[in-house]
């Protein structure tokens, strides 16, 4: 048995809209994951859908339980912080690993690696002694 029947209409409408927004963003991210062709294109859609979608769902959860419990519920902020920090980092690590793999295999689909400097870096032009 849930207590969601006790949720007032003024709070139920924003909660429902935030949940629909979060679900829509997750769906768009999933469709983008399926439709896009290369790995590099595919990693962006779910990352954006996850970050924005989970933010909307967490806001809905915070609003719902704050109203139902008559006190400020902030547990979801910790979840949001972890999601906002870890999702882009995961995207970056996956993309860099794939780029390294593709460059190692000599794939033509990725840009060439920048030239590596060997030896000591050149010193800037020094002023002549006086």
Secondary structure as GFF3:
##gff-version 3
##sequence-region A 1 130
A	DSSP	three_ten_helix	4	6	.	.	.	ID=ss1
A	DSSP	alpha_helix	9	35	.	.	.	ID=ss2
A	DSSP	alpha_helix	39	69	.	.	.	ID=ss3
A	DSSP	alpha_helix	75	105	.	.	.	ID=ss4
###
